């Protein structure tokens, strides 16, 4: 599919700099839409940077990967691998892991989000970002029966980062059947089938948690919800571009 189809060539002022956040389950089309949106914004004369922020980065990822390697845990993702091997090990490691996780996220946030947006004056398009990270952190605590009050410091830090920059949130949705079809097409079903467990409990939790969180911090007016089941990618991008202009 050509990214040029249906693109709007109207000039776009760089004063529209902001963070555009794409959230949604694995396979919903975040990466494809991010690339197409960046392409169209650049055509409008906007300076753009692209990134993603998820839960396990840098030092936190290296730490858990080393642990799973030493213990010979099997799995595509260190947290779930440790959970399947012996949950008590992760619970013991949790205080150190959450500190490394927040430290790593702050570094990535400053380097890949704050600096490009605030200093370089670029519009930053980011997948998942801090709303999803916050929900992921709460999901992990819930999964291992860790009290949420033990995360109060980390959640506070991430929320403060979240409200530092203006942003528009694009919540992408798709039916569960289409998500599974896309996992099959790209050959990731074996890795992604963990999201099917508990009747898609992870996806349902994130959908509810992210929206609730954004409303709590008064960002619910900056949300656009789009369904990717039967809509052309270029049409979705056009809707996002129009929303960005209207929301100035």
C-alpha positions in Angstrom: 0.0 0.0 0.0 1.4 3.3 -1.0 1.6 5.8 1.8 1.0 8.6 -0.6 -2.6 7.6 -1.3 -5.0 10.2 0.0 -2.4 12.2 1.8 -3.1 15.9 2.5 -0.4 18.2 1.1 -1.5 21.3 3.1 1.4 22.9 4.9 1.5 22.4 8.6 3.1 24.8 11.1 5.8 23.6 13.4 4.0 25.4 16.3 1.8 22.3 16.3 4.6 20.4 18.1 3.3 17.9 20.5 3.5 14.2 21.5 1.2 11.9 19.5 0.6 8.7 21.4 -0.6 5.5 19.8 -1.9 2.9 22.2 -3.6 -0.4 21.6 -3.1 -4.2 21.8 -0.3 -6.0 19.9 -1.3 -6.4 16.2 -3.7 -3.4 16.2 -1.5 -1.5 13.7 0.4 1.0 15.9 3.7 0.6 14.0 2.2 0.8 10.5 0.1 3.9 11.5 3.1 5.5 13.2 5.2 5.2 10.1 2.4 6.4 7.8 1.6 9.3 10.1 5.3 10.4 10.3 5.5 10.2 6.5 2.5 12.5 6.0 3.6 15.0 8.7 7.0 15.3 7.0 5.2 15.9 3.7 3.5 18.8 5.4 6.8 20.3 6.5 6.7 19.1 10.1 9.9 17.9 11.8 9.1 14.5 13.2 10.7 11.9 15.5 9.5 8.4 16.2 9.8 6.2 19.3 8.2 3.7 21.6 8.2 3.4 25.4 7.1 0.1 27.0 7.7 -1.5 30.4 11.0 -3.3 30.4 13.9 -1.1 29.1 17.7 -0.9 29.4 18.9 -1.8 32.8 15.6 -3.4 33.9 15.6 -5.6 30.8 19.3 -6.5 31.1 18.8 -7.4 34.7 15.8 -9.8 34.2 17.3 -11.2 31.0 20.4 -12.2 33.0 18.3 -13.8 35.7 16.3 -15.8 33.3 19.5 -16.9 31.5 21.1 -18.1 34.8 17.9 -19.9 35.8 17.4 -21.3 32.3 13.8 -20.0 32.2 12.0 -20.5 28.9 9.8 -17.7 27.5 9.7 -14.8 25.0 9.5 -12.2 27.8 11.6 -12.2 31.0 8.7 -11.3 33.4 6.4 -14.0 32.1 9.3 -16.4 31.9 10.1 -15.9 35.6 6.4 -16.0 36.5 6.1 -19.4 34.8 9.3 -20.7 36.4 8.9 -19.5 40.0 6.8 -16.4 40.9 8.5 -16.1 44.3 11.8 -15.3 42.6 10.3 -12.3 40.7 8.5 -11.1 43.9 11.9 -11.0 45.7 13.5 -9.2 42.8 10.6 -6.8 42.4 12.0 -3.9 44.5 15.3 -3.8 42.6 13.6 -4.4 39.2 11.0 -1.5 39.7 13.8 0.9 40.6 15.9 -0.1 37.5 12.7 0.1 35.4 11.9 3.7 36.4 15.5 4.8 36.1 15.6 3.3 32.6 12.3 4.9 31.6 13.4 8.3 32.8 16.5 8.1 30.7 14.6 7.0 27.6 11.9 9.6 28.2 14.4 12.4 28.3 16.4 11.2 25.3 13.6 10.0 23.0 10.6 12.1 24.0 11.4 15.3 26.0 14.6 16.3 24.2 13.2 15.9 20.6 9.9 17.6 21.5 11.0 20.4 23.9 14.5 21.2 22.6 14.5 20.1 19.0 10.9 21.3 18.5 9.8 18.1 16.8 6.4 16.4 16.8 7.1 13.1 18.5 5.0 10.0 17.5 5.4 7.3 20.2 3.9 3.9 20.5 2.4 2.8 23.9 4.2 5.5 26.0 3.7 6.2 29.7 -0.1 5.5 30.0 0.6 1.9 28.8 3.7 1.7 31.0 1.7 2.7 34.1 -1.0 0.1 33.3 1.7 -2.5 32.6 3.2 -1.8 36.0 -0.1 -2.2 37.8 -0.8 -5.4 35.7 2.5 -6.9 36.9 1.8 -6.1 40.5 -1.7 -7.6 40.2 -0.4 -10.7 38.5 2.1 -11.4 41.3 -0.3 -10.2 44.1 2.0 -7.3 45.0 0.2 -4.5 46.8 -0.2 -1.4 44.6 0.8 0.8 47.6 4.3 -0.5 47.1 4.3 1.2 43.7 3.2 4.7 44.9 6.6 6.3 44.4 7.1 4.8 40.9 3.6 5.6 39.8 4.0 9.2 41.0 7.2 9.7 39.0 5.7 8.3 35.8 2.5 10.5 36.2 4.6 13.6 36.6 6.5 12.8 33.4 3.2 12.1 31.6 1.8 15.5 32.2 5.0 17.5 31.3 4.3 17.6 27.6 1.1 18.3 25.6 -0.1 15.2 23.8 -2.9 13.7 21.8 -3.7 10.0 22.5 -4.9 7.7 19.7 -6.5 4.6 21.1 -6.5 1.9 18.4 -8.9 -1.0 18.6 -9.6 -4.2 16.7 -11.6 -7.3 17.2 -10.0 -10.3 19.0 -10.5 -12.4 15.8 -8.6 -9.9 13.7 -5.8 -9.6 16.2 -5.2 -13.3 16.1 -5.3 -13.3 12.3 -2.6 -10.6 12.3 -0.5 -12.5 14.7 -0.7 -15.6 12.4 0.1 -13.5 9.3 3.2 -12.0 10.9 4.3 -15.3 12.5 4.1 -14.0 16.1 1.2 -16.1 17.4 3.4 -18.3 19.6 4.9 -15.2 21.2 1.7 -13.2 21.4 -0.8 -15.9 22.4 -0.1 -15.0 26.1 -2.6 -12.1 25.5 -5.4 -14.7 24.9 -5.1 -16.1 28.4 -8.1 -15.4 30.7 -10.3 -14.4 27.8 -8.0 -11.6 26.7 -7.7 -10.4 30.3 -4.5 -8.4 29.6 -6.1 -6.5 26.7 -9.3 -5.8 28.5 -7.4 -4.6 31.6 -5.3 -2.2 29.5 -8.3 -0.8 27.6 -10.1 0.0 30.8 -7.0 1.2 32.7 -5.6 3.5 30.1 -8.8 5.4 29.5 -9.5 5.6 33.2 -6.0 6.9 33.9 -6.2 9.6 31.2 -9.6 10.8 32.5 -8.2 11.0 36.1 -5.4 13.3 34.9 -7.9 15.4 32.8 -6.6 14.2 29.4 -9.8 12.5 28.3 -10.5 15.4 25.9 -7.3 14.6 24.1 -8.3 11.1 23.1 -9.4 9.9 19.7 -10.6 6.2 19.4 -10.3 4.5 16.1 -11.1 0.9 15.0 -8.6 -0.7 12.6 -10.7 -3.7 11.6 -12.1 -2.6 8.2 -10.6 0.9 7.6 -7.8 1.7 5.2 -4.6 2.8 6.9 -4.5 6.1 4.9 -8.1 6.9 6.0 -7.1 6.3 9.7 -4.1 8.6 9.3 -6.2 11.2 7.6 -8.6 11.1 10.6 -5.7 11.5 13.0 -4.2 14.4 11.0 -7.6 16.2 11.0 -7.9 15.6 14.7 -4.5 17.1 15.4 -5.4 20.2 13.4 -8.8 20.7 15.1 -7.2 20.1 18.5 -4.7 22.9 18.3 
